[in-house]
């Protein structure tokens, strides 16, 4: 399997639009891996995770024709992960698709449907250029050759998800979440899942955190400790810190140094991992 991290930041991006902090200033000066766009990922060049405001830029930068992508998982409806305005470009009056091009299948919670309905009901229900599939917590579905499980995230929307994705290998994509609730750990343990790759929220970086819904390096460490105790990961599992905010006060190189000391790798925009 392959994952490409198209964007690796939290909602503000790095450098943030309106900011004088040291992280943003360094990103403007040095560019390269210090610059982060809003989070999005692509699995095996065919399964998209999230559709945020930087999707257009990602398609240009990484030579992705979104007309060839038929499936998109939405984690939650904050607009850095689900940017409906650009999704409207998929309607048949705006997109000149080849005959026989299948619709874009969008998967997510009831929240996704509620966000789609006011602006997009016409081209979802009539035009059918986008098909919405409602997922329930702990539901499992087949998407072509993939087995996907929607897990409840701990975040401040009504029904946020993170995803288990399995084909030849098994991965966990878990951002905009805190440490899971007990019911989620018990579910994973009951499934006897062993992850080959885990990508975890590290929004707050090295900064202390006093609210639920995101993680920092400290909470990531606890998250992984629980996973090891439940035999969900082992020494062979690739663990990535991802989804960084400039407010986490950590540069890319410094994040790498912290990550190395804790056994985590650090994502950057465009990173491709074959596992």
PAZAPA-4460 file (N, C-alpha, C; in steps of 0.05 Angstrom, whole numbers, plus 32768, in hexadecimal, padded with zeros to 4 digits):
% residues 275
    n_x    n_y    n_z   ca_x   ca_y   ca_z    c_x    c_y    c_z   seq   type   mol
   8011   7FE8   8000   8000   8000   8000   8011   8019   8000     1      X     A
   8005   802F   7FF9   8013   8048   7FF8   8001   805E   8003     2      X     A
   800D   8070   8013   7FFF   8088   801B   8010   80A0   8013     3      X     A
   8003   80B4   8007   8010   80CD   8002   8002   80E3   8013     4      X     A
   8012   80F0   8024   8008   8105   8035   8008   811F   8024     5      X     A
   7FF1   8126   8019   7FF0   813E   8008   7FF2   8158   8018     6      X     A
   7FE5   8159   802F   7FE7   816F   8041   7FE9   8165   805E     7      X     A
   7FF7   8174   806F   7FFE   816A   8089   7FFA   817E   80A0     8      X     A
   7FEA   8193   809B   7FE7   81A7   80B0   7FCB   81A6   80BB     9      X     A
   7FC8   81B5   80D1   7FAD   81BA   80DC   7FA0   81D1   80CC    10      X     A
   7F8A   81DB   80D6   7F79   81ED   80C6   7F87   8206   80BC    11      X     A
   7F9A   8211   80CB   7FA5   822B   80C3   7FBA   8228   80AD    12      X     A
   7FC5   8210   80A9   7FDC   820D   8097   7FF5   8219   80A4    13      X     A
   800C   8212   8099   8025   821D   80A2   8035   8226   8089    14      X     A
   803C   8240   8087   8036   8255   809A   8018   825D   8099    15      X     A
   800E   8264   80B0   7FF2   826D   80B2   7FEE   8287   80A3    16      X     A
   7FD6   828C   809A   7FD1   82A4   808A   7FD8   82BE   8099    17      X     A
   7FD2   82C0   80B2   7FD6   82D8   80C1   7FE5   82D2   80DB    18      X     A
   8000   82D0   80D9   800F   82C7   80F0   802C   82D1   80EF    19      X     A
   8036   82D9   8107   8052   82E1   810A   8061   82CD   811B    20      X     A
   8056   82B6   8121   8064   82A4   8134   807D   8299   8127    21      X     A
   808F   828E   8138   80A9   8285   812E   80A6   826E   811B    22      X     A
   8093   825D   811E   808F   8246   810C   8087   8250   80F0    23      X     A
   8075   8263   80EF   806C   826D   80D6   8082   827E   80C8    24      X     A
   8090   828E   80D8   80A6   829E   80CC   80BB   828C   80C1    25      X     A
   80C2   8276   80CF   80D6   8264   80C4   80CD   8256   80AB    26      X     A
   80B3   824E   80AB   80A8   8241   8093   80A9   8254   807B    27      X     A
   80A3   826D   807F   80A5   8280   8069   80C1   8284   805F    28      X     A
   80D4   8283   8071   80F0   8287   806B   80FD   826F   805D    29      X     A
   80F9   8257   8069   8107   823F   8060   80F7   822E   804C    30      X     A
   80DC   8231   804D   80CB   8222   803B   80CF   8204   8040    31      X     A
   80D1   81F5   802A   80D6   81D8   802B   80C1   81CA   803E    32      X     A
   80CB   81B8   804F   80B9   81A8   805F   80AD   81B7   8077    33      X     A
   80B5   81CF   807B   80A8   81DF   8090   808D   81EA   8087    34      X     A
   8088   81EA   806D   806E   81F4   8062   805B   81DC   8062    35      X     A
   8043   81E1   806D   802F   81CB   806E   8014   81D6   8065    36      X     A
   8007   81C7   8053   7FEC   81CD   804A   7FD9   81BC   805A    37      X     A
   7FBF   81C2   8057   7FAA   81B5   8067   7FA9   8197   8061    38      X     A
   7FA3   8187   8076   7FA6   816A   8075   7F95   815D   8060    39      X     A
   7FA2   814A   8052   7F94   8139   803E   7FA7   8123   8037    40      X     A
   7F9D   810C   8030   7FAE   80F5   8029   7FA1   80E6   8012    41      X     A
   7FB2   80D7   8004   7FAA   80C6   7FEE   7FB5   80AA   7FF1    42      X     A
   7FA4   8096   7FF1   7FAD   807B   7FF4   7FAE   806D   7FD8    43      X     A
   7FC5   8062   7FD1   7FC8   8053   7FB8   7FBE   8062   7FA0    44      X     A
   7FC0   807C   7FA0   7FB9   808D   7F8A   7F9B   808B   7F83    45      X     A
   7F8A   8081   7F95   7F6E   807D   7F8D   7F5A   8083   7FA3    46      X     A
   7F62   8082   7FBC   7F50   8087   7FD3   7F58   80A0   7FE1    47      X     A
   7F48   80B5   7FDF   7F4E   80CF   7FEA   7F43   80D1   8007    48      X     A
   7F53   80DD   8019   7F49   80E2   8034   7F47   8100   8038    49      X     A
   7F2F   810A   803B   7F28   8125   803F   7F29   8136   8025    50      X     A
   7F1A   814C   8026   7F18   815D   800F   7F18   817A   8019    51      X     A
   7F2F   8183   8020   7F32   819D   802D   7F37   81B4   8019    52      X     A
   7F3C   81CC   8023   7F3F   81E3   8011   7F59   81E4   8001    53      X     A
   7F6C   81D2   8007   7F84   81D0   7FF7   7F84   81BA   7FE3    54      X     A
   7F6D   81AE   7FDE   7F6B   8198   7FCB   7F73   81A0   7FAF    55      X     A
   7F6B   81B7   7FA6   7F72   81C1   7F8B   7F91   81C3   7F89    56      X     A
   7F9D   81CF   7F9D   7FBA   81D1   7F9D   7FC8   81B6   7F9D    57      X     A
   7FBE   81A3   7FAD   7FCA   8189   7FAE   7FC8   817B   7F93    58      X     A
   7FB1   817E   7F86   7FAE   8171   7F6C   7FC2   817C   7F58    59      X     A
   7FC7   8197   7F59   7FDB   81A2   7F47   7FF7   8199   7F4E    60      X     A
   7FFE   819B   7F67   801A   8196   7F70   8022   8179   7F6B    61      X     A
   800F   8167   7F70   8016   814A   7F6F   800B   813C   7F57    62      X     A
   8002   814C   7F43   7FF9   8141   7F29   7FE3   812C   7F2D    63      X     A
   7FCE   8134   7F3B   7FB8   8123   7F40   7FA0   812D   7F30    64      X     A
   7F94   811D   7F1F   7F7B   8125   7F12   7F64   811A   7F23    65      X     A
   7F57   812C   7F31   7F42   8123   7F43   7F2B   8116   7F35    66      X     A
   7F28   811A   7F1B   7F13   810C   7F0B   7F18   80EE   7F0C    67      X     A
   7F30   80E5   7F11   7F37   80C9   7F12   7F34   80BD   7F2E    68      X     A
   7F2D   80CD   7F42   7F29   80C4   7F5D   7F0C   80BF   7F61    69      X     A
   7F05   80A6   7F69   7EE9   809F   7F6C   7EDF   809D   7F89    70      X     A
   7EF1   809F   7F9C   7EEA   809A   7FB8   7EF8   80AE   7FCA    71      X     A
   7EE9   80BA   7FDD   7EF4   80CD   7FF0   7EE7   80C9   800B    72      X     A
   7EF8   80C3   801F   7EF0   80C1   803B   7EF1   80DC   8048    73      X     A
   7EDD   80E4   8056   7EDD   80FD   8065   7EDE   80F7   8082    74      X     A
   7EF2   8103   8090   7EF4   80FE   80AD   7EE0   810D   80BD    75      X     A
   7EDC   8127   80B6   7EC9   8138   80C5   7EC4   8151   80B5    76      X     A
   7EB2   8162   80BE   7EA8   8177   80AD   7EB4   8193   80B3    77      X     A
   7EC9   8195   80C3   7ED7   81AE   80C4   7EE2   81B4   80A8    78      X     A
   7EE2   81CE   80A0   7EE7   81D3   8084   7F04   81D0   807B    79      X     A
   7F16   81CC   808E   7F31   81C5   8085   7F33   81A8   807C    80      X     A
   7F1D   8199   8080   7F1C   817D   8078   7F06   8177   8064    81      X     A
   7EF2   8189   8063   7EDB   8185   8051   7ED3   81A0   8047    82      X     A
   7EDD   81A7   802F   7ED9   81C1   8023   7EC6   81BF   800C    83      X     A
   7EAC   81C4   8012   7E97   81BD   7FFF   7E99   81CE   7FE6    84      X     A
   7EA1   81E7   7FE8   7EA2   81F9   7FD0   7EB0   81EC   7FB9    85      X     A
   7EC7   81E0   7FBE   7ED6   81D3   7FA8   7ECA   81B9   7F9F    86      X     A
   7EBB   81AC   7FB1   7EAE   8193   7FA9   7E99   8198   7F93    87      X     A
   7E8E   81B0   7F93   7E7A   81B7   7F7F   7E84   81B6   7F63    88      X     A
   7E9F   81B8   7F60   7EAB   81B6   7F45   7EA7   819B   7F38    89      X     A
   7E9E   8187   7F48   7E9A   816C   7F3D   7E80   8169   7F2F    90      X     A
   7E6E   817D   7F32   7E53   817A   7F25   7E57   817A   7F07    91      X     A
   7E45   816D   7EF9   7E49   8168   7EDC   7E47   8181   7ECC    92      X     A
   7E3B   8196   7ED6   7E3A   81AF   7EC7   7E54   81BE   7EC9    93      X     A
   7E66   81B6   7EDA   7E80   81C3   7EDD   7E98   81B1   7ED5    94      X     A
   7E94   8197   7ED6   7EAA   8185   7ED0   7EA4   8175   7EB7    95      X     A
   7EB5   8177   7EA3   7EB2   8169   7E8A   7EBF   814D   7E8D    96      X     A
   7EB0   813A   7E96   7EBB   8120   7E9C   7EB9   810E   7E83    97      X     A
   7ECB   80FB   7E81   7EC9   80E7   7E6C   7EB0   80D7   7E6F    98      X     A
   7EA4   80CE   7E59   7E8C   80BD   7E5B   7E92   80A4   7E6C    99      X     A
   7E80   809E   7E7E   7E84   8086   7E8E   7E93   808B   7EA8   100      X     A
   7E9C   80A4   7EAC   7EAA   80AA   7EC5   7E98   80A6   7EDD   101      X     A
   7E9F   8096   7EF0   7E8E   8091   7F07   7E8C   80AA   7F19   102      X     A
   7E78   80AB   7F29   7E76   80C1   7F3C   7E8B   80C0   7F51   103      X     A
   7E8F   80D6   7F5F   7EA1   80D7   7F76   7E91   80CE   7F8E   104      X     A
   7E9A   80B8   7F9A   7E8D   80AD   7FB2   7E99   80BA   7FCB   105      X     A
   7E89   80C8   7FDA   7E92   80D6   7FF2   7E86   80C7   800A   106      X     A
   7E98   80C0   801D   7E90   80B0   8034   7E94   80C0   804E   107      X     A
   7E81   80C0   8060   7E85   80CE   8079   7E6C   80CB   808B   108      X     A
   7E6D   80D9   80A1   7E57   80D7   80B4   7E3F   80E7   80AB   109      X     A
   7E2A   80E6   80BC   7E12   80F6   80B6   7E19   8113   80B4   110      X     A
   7E2D   811C   80C2   7E35   8138   80C0   7E3C   8140   80A4   111      X     A
   7E48   812E   8095   7E4F   8134   8079   7E36   8138   8068   112      X     A
   7E22   8127   806C   7E09   812B   805E   7DFC   8145   8065   113      X     A
   7DFD   814D   807E   7DF0   8166   8086   7DFE   817E   807A   114      X     A
   7E19   817C   8076   7E28   8191   806A   7E23   8192   804C   115      X     A
   7E20   817B   8040   7E1B   817A   8023   7E00   8184   801B   116      X     A
   7DEC   817E   802A   7DD1   8182   8022   7DCA   819F   801A   117      X     A
   7DD1   81B3   8029   7DC8   81CE   8022   7DD2   81D8   8007   118      X     A
   7DEB   81D3   8000   7DF7   81DD   7FE8   7DF9   81C9   7FD1   119      X     A
   7DFA   81B0   7FD8   7E02   819C   7FC4   7DED   8187   7FBF   120      X     A
   7DD5   818A   7FCA   7DC1   8176   7FC7   7DBA   8170   7FAA   121      X     A
   7DBB   8185   7F99   7DB4   8181   7F7D   7DC7   816F   7F6F   122      X     A
   7DE1   8173   7F72   7DF3   8162   7F63   7DFA   8148   7F71   123      X     A
   7DF1   8145   7F8A   7DF4   812B   7F97   7DDC   8119   7F90   124      X     A
   7DC4   8124   7F92   7DAC   8114   7F8E   7DA2   8113   7F72   125      X     A
   7DA7   8128   7F62   7D9D   8129   7F47   7DB3   8124   7F32   126      X     A
   7DC7   8135   7F33   7DDD   8133   7F21   7DEC   8119   7F25   127      X     A
   7DEE   8111   7F3E   7DFC   80F8   7F46   7E19   80F7   7F3E   128      X     A
   7E26   810E   7F3D   7E42   810F   7F38   7E52   810A   7F51   129      X     A
   7E45   810D   7F68   7E50   8106   7F82   7E3B   80F4   7F90   130      X     A
   7E44   80DD   7F9A   7E33   80CC   7FA9   7E3C   80CC   7FC6   131      X     A
   7E2A   80D0   7FD8   7E30   80D1   7FF5   7E29   80B6   8002   132      X     A
   7E3B   80AC   8013   7E36   8093   8021   7E3A   8098   803F   133      X     A
   7E24   8095   804E   7E26   809B   806B   7E32   8083   8079   134      X     A
   7E45   8089   808A   7E52   8075   809B   7E4A   8078   80B8   135      X     A
   7E49   8062   80C6   7E43   8062   80E2   7E5C   805B   80F2   136      X     A
   7E5E   8064   810B   7E76   805C   811B   7E79   803E   811C   137      X     A
   7E91   8035   8118   7E99   8018   8118   7E8E   8009   8100   138      X     A
   7E83   8017   80EC   7E7A   8009   80D4   7E92   8002   80C3   139      X     A
   7E8F   7FEC   80B4   7EA4   7FE3   80A2   7E98   7FE1   8086   140      X     A
   7EA7   7FEA   8073   7E9E   7FE9   8057   7EB4   7FE2   8045   141      X     A
   7EAC   7FD8   802D   7EBF   7FD2   8018   7EBF   7FE9   8004   142      X     A
   7ED7   7FF3   7FFE   7EDA   8007   7FE9   7EEE   7FFA   7FD5   143      X     A
   7EE4   7FF0   7FBF   7EF4   7FE0   7FAD   7F04   7FCA   7FBC   144      X     A
   7F1E   7FCB   7FBC   7F2D   7FB6   7FCA   7F34   7FBD   7FE7   145      X     A
   7F29   7FD3   7FF1   7F30   7FDC   800C   7F19   7FD5   8020   146      X     A
   7F21   7FCE   8037   7F0F   7FCC   804E   7F13   7FE4   805F   147      X     A
   7EFE   7FF3   8064   7F00   800C   8073   7EED   800B   808B   148      X     A
   7EF8   8013   80A2   7EE8   8015   80BB   7EE8   8032   80C5   149      X     A
   7ED1   803C   80CA   7ECE   8057   80D5   7ECD   8055   80F3   150      X     A
   7EE1   8062   8100   7EE3   8062   811D   7EDB   807E   8127   151      X     A
   7ECD   8080   813E   7EC6   809A   8149   7EDF   80A8   8153   152      X     A
   7EE3   80C0   8149   7EF9   80D1   8153   7EEF   80E0   816C   153      X     A
   7F03   80EB   817B   7EFD   80FC   8192   7F03   8119   8189   154      X     A
   7EEF   8127   8180   7EF3   8141   8174   7ED9   8151   8176   155      X     A
   7EDA   816B   8171   7EC3   817C   8176   7EB1   8181   815F   156      X     A
   7EAA   816B   8150   7E93   816B   813E   7E81   8155   8148   157      X     A
   7E69   8153   813D   7E56   8140   8148   7E5E   8123   8143   158      X     A
   7E68   811D   812B   7E6E   8102   8124   7E88   8100   8114   159      X     A
   7E9E   8106   8121   7EB8   8104   8113   7EC2   80E7   8111   160      X     A
   7ED0   80E1   80FC   7EDB   80C7   80F8   7EF9   80C8   80F4   161      X     A
   7F06   80B1   80FA   7F20   80AA   80F0   7F1D   808F   80E2   162      X     A
   7F31   8087   80D3   7F2C   8070   80C1   7F42   805B   80C4   163      X     A
   7F39   8042   80C5   7F4A   802A   80C1   7F47   8022   80A4   164      X     A
   7F5D   8020   8096   7F5C   8019   8079   7F6E   8000   8075   165      X     A
   7F63   7FEC   8069   7F71   7FD2   8066   7F70   7FC9   8049   166      X     A
   7F87   7FC1   803F   7F89   7FB3   8026   7F9D   7F9D   802A   167      X     A
   7FB5   7FA0   801D   7FCA   7F8D   8024   7FD4   7F91   8040   168      X     A
   7FD5   7FAB   8049   7FDD   7FB3   8063   7FC6   7FC1   8071   169      X     A
   7FCB   7FC9   808A   7FB5   7FD6   8099   7FC0   7FF0   80A5   170      X     A
   7FB2   8006   80A1   7FBB   8020   80AB   7FA4   802D   80BB   171      X     A
   7FAD   803F   80CD   7F9A   8050   80DC   7FA1   806D   80D6   172      X     A
   7F8D   807C   80CD   7F8F   8098   80C7   7F7F   80A7   80DB   173      X     A
   7F8C   80B3   80EF   7F7E   80BE   8107   7F87   80DA   810E   174      X     A
   7F7A   80ED   8102   7F80   8109   8107   7F66   8118   8110   175      X     A
   7F6A   812F   811C   7F54   813D   8128   7F46   812A   813C   176      X     A
   7F56   811E   814C   7F4B   810D   8161   7F5D   810E   8179   177      X     A
   7F52   8109   8190   7F61   8105   81A9   7F65   80E7   81AC   178      X     A
   7F6E   80DE   81C3   7F71   80C2   81CA   7F55   80B6   81C9   179      X     A
   7F52   809E   81BD   7F38   8092   81B9   7F2A   808C   81D3   180      X     A
   7F10   808A   81D2   7F00   8081   81E8   7F03   8063   81EC   181      X     A
   7EFC   8059   8203   7F00   803C   8209   7EF1   802A   81F5   182      X     A
   7ED9   8032   81EC   7ECA   8021   81DA   7ED9   801D   81C0   183      X     A
   7EE8   8031   81B8   7EF7   802F   819E   7F0F   801C   81A2   184      X     A
   7F1D   801F   81B8   7F33   800C   81BD   7F29   7FEF   81BF   185      X     A
   7F12   7FEB   81CC   7F07   7FD0   81CE   7EFF   7FC5   81B3   186      X     A
   7EF4   7FD6   81A2   7EED   7FCD   8187   7F06   7FC5   8178   187      X     A
   7F1A   7FD5   8178   7F33   7FCE   8169   7F3F   7FB4   8174   188      X     A
   7F3F   7FB1   818E   7F4A   7F99   819A   7F3A   7F81   8191   189      X     A
   7F1F   7F84   8190   7F0E   7F6D   8188   7F13   7F65   816B   190      X     A
   7F1B   7F78   815B   7F20   7F72   813F   7F3C   7F65   813A   191      X     A
   7F4C   7F65   814F   7F67   7F5A   814D   7F77   7F67   8136   192      X     A
   7F75   7F81   8135   7F82   7F90   8120   7F9F   7F96   8128   193      X     A
   7FB1   7F93   8115   7FCD   7F9B   8119   7FD4   7FAF   8103   194      X     A
   7FDB   7FC7   810A   7FE0   7FDC   80F7   7FFC   7FDB   80EC   195      X     A
   7FFE   7FDF   80D2   8019   7FE1   80C5   8022   7FFE   80C4   196      X     A
   800E   8010   80C3   8014   802D   80C3   7FFF   803C   80D3   197      X     A
   8007   804F   80E2   7FF5   8060   80F2   7FFD   807D   80EE   198      X     A
   7FEA   808E   80E7   7FEF   80AB   80E4   7FDD   80B9   80F9   199      X     A
   7FEA   80C8   810B   7FDC   80D3   8122   7FDD   80F1   8123   200      X     A
   7FC9   80FC   812F   7FC7   8119   8133   7FDD   8123   8145   201      X     A
   7FEB   8138   813C   7FFF   8145   814E   7FFC   8163   814B   202      X     A
   7FE3   816C   814C   7FDC   8188   8148   7FED   819B   815A   203      X     A
   7FEF   8194   8173   7FFB   81A6   8186   8019   81A1   818A   204      X     A
   8025   818F   817A   8042   818C   817A   804E   8189   8196   205      X     A
   8060   819B   819D   806E   819A   81B6   8060   81AB   81CC   206      X     A
   804B   81B8   81C4   803D   81C9   81D6   802B   81B9   81E9   207      X     A
   8028   81C1   8202   8016   81B4   8215   7FFA   81B7   820B   208      X     A
   7FE8   81A5   8212   7FCD   81A5   8208   7FBA   81A1   821F   209      X     A
   7FA5   81B2   8220   7F92   81B0   8236   7F75   81AF   822D   210      X     A
   7F71   81A4   8215   7F56   81A2   820A   7F54   8187   81FB   211      X     A
   7F3C   817C   81F8   7F39   8163   81E9   7F36   8169   81CB   212      X     A
   7F3B   8155   81BB   7F36   8157   819F   7F4E   8157   818D   213      X     A
   7F66   815C   8198   7F7F   815A   8189   7F94   814D   819B   214      X     A
   7FAC   8148   818F   7FC2   813D   819E   7FDB   814D   819A   215      X     A
   7FEF   8147   81AB   800A   8151   81A7   801C   8139   81A9   216      X     A
   8037   813E   81AB   8049   8127   81AD   8044   8116   81C6   217      X     A
   803D   8124   81DB   8039   8116   81F5   8020   8103   81F2   218      X     A
   800A   810E   81E8   7FF2   80FD   81E5   7FF6   80E7   81D0   219      X     A
   8005   80ED   81BB   800C   80D9   81A7   801A   80C1   81B4   220      X     A
   802D   80C8   81C6   803C   80B3   81D4   802A   80A1   81E4   221      X     A
   8017   80AE   81F2   8004   809E   8202   7FF2   808D   81EF   222      X     A
   7FE9   8099   81D9   7FD9   808B   81C6   7FE7   8071   81BC   223      X     A
   8000   8074   81B6   8010   805D   81AC   8015   8049   81C2   224      X     A
   8018   8053   81DA   801C   8040   81F1   8003   802E   81F4   225      X     A
   7FEC   803A   81F2   7FD3   802A   81F3   7FD2   8016   81DC   226      X     A
   7FD9   801F   81C4   7FD8   800D   81AD   7FEB   7FF6   81B1   227      X     A
   8002   7FFA   81BC   8015   7FE4   81C1   800A   7FD1   81D5   228      X     A
   7FFE   7FDC   81EA   7FF3   7FCB   81FF   7FDD   7FB9   81F4   229      X     A
   7FCE   7FC3   81E0   7FB8   7FB4   81D4   7FC2   7FA4   81BC   230      X     A
   7FDC   7FA4   81B6   7FE8   7F95   81A0   7FDD   7F9E   8185   231      X     A
   7FD6   7FB8   8183   7FCD   7FC3   816A   7FE4   7FCD   8159   232      X     A
   7FFB   7FD3   8165   8013   7FD9   8157   802A   7FCA   8164   233      X     A
   8040   7FC8   8155   8059   7FBD   8161   8070   7FCD   8156   234      X     A
   8088   7FC2   815A   80A0   7FD1   8153   80A3   7FD5   8134   235      X     A
   8094   7FC5   8125   8096   7FC7   8108   8082   7FDC   80FD   236      X     A
   806F   7FE5   810D   805B   7FF8   8104   8068   8014   80FF   237      X     A
   8061   801F   80E8   806A   803A   80E1   8056   804E   80EE   238      X     A
   8061   805F   8100   8050   8073   810D   8058   808F   8105   239      X     A
   8045   809E   80FB   804A   80B9   80F1   803B   80CE   8101   240      X     A
   8049   80E4   8108   803C   80FB   8113   8034   810D   80FC   241      X     A
   801B   8116   80FC   8010   8125   80E5   7FFC   813A   80EF   242      X     A
   7FF3   814B   80DD   7FDF   8160   80E4   7FEA   8174   80F8   243      X     A
   7FFD   8183   80F0   800B   8196   8102   7FFF   81B2   8100   244      X     A
   7FFC   81BF   8116   7FF5   81DC   8117   800E   81EC   811D   245      X     A
   800F   8204   8113   8024   8217   811A   8024   821D   8138   246      X     A
   800C   821A   8144   800A   821F   8161   8017   820A   8172   247      X     A
   801F   81F3   8165   802E   81DE   8173   804B   81E5   8177   248      X     A
   8054   81FB   816B   806E   8207   8171   8085   81F4   816A   249      X     A
   8083   81E6   8154   8098   81D3   814C   809E   81D5   812E   250      X     A
   80B7   81D9   8128   80C0   81D9   810C   80C3   81BC   8102   251      X     A
   80C5   81B9   80E8   80C8   819E   80DD   80E0   818F   80E9   252      X     A
   80F7   819B   80E8   810F   818E   80F2   810E   8187   810F   253      X     A
   8103   819A   811E   8100   8195   813B   80EC   817E   8140   254      X     A
   80D6   817E   8130   80C3   8168   8132   80D0   814D   812D   255      X     A
   80E2   814D   8119   80F0   8134   8113   8101   812B   812A   256      X     A
   810F   813E   8137   811F   8137   814E   810F   812C   8165   257      X     A
   80F8   8139   816B   80E6   812F   8180   80DB   8114   8178   258      X     A
   80D2   8112   815F   80C6   80F9   8155   80DA   80E2   8157   259      X     A
   80F3   80E6   814F   8107   80D1   8150   810B   80C7   816D   260      X     A
   810A   80D9   8180   810E   80D1   819C   80F6   80C1   81A6   261      X     A
   80DF   80C4   819A   80C7   80B6   81A3   80BF   809E   8191   262      X     A
   80CD   809B   817B   80C6   8085   8169   80B2   808C   8154   263      X     A
   80AE   80A6   814E   809B   80AF   813A   80A9   80BB   8122   264      X     A
   809E   80B7   810B   80A7   80C6   80F3   8095   80DF   80F0   265      X     A
   80A0   80F2   80E1   8091   810C   80DE   8089   810F   80C1   266      X     A
   8070   8114   80BC   8067   8118   80A1   806F   8134   8096   267      X     A
   806E   8136   807C   8071   8150   806F   8061   814F   8055   268      X     A
   805A   8165   804A   8049   8166   8032   8057   8157   801B   269      X     A
   8048   8145   800F   8052   8136   7FF8   805F   811B   8000   270      X     A
   8063   8116   8019   8070   80FD   8022   8061   80E5   8017   271      X     A
   806F   80D3   800B   8064   80B9   8002   8070   80A3   8012   272      X     A
   805F   8092   801D   8068   807B   802D   805D   8062   8021   273      X     A
   806E   8050   8019   8066   8035   8010   8069   8022   8028   274      X     A
   8055   8013   802E   8057   8001   8045   8049   7FE7   8040   275      X     A
***
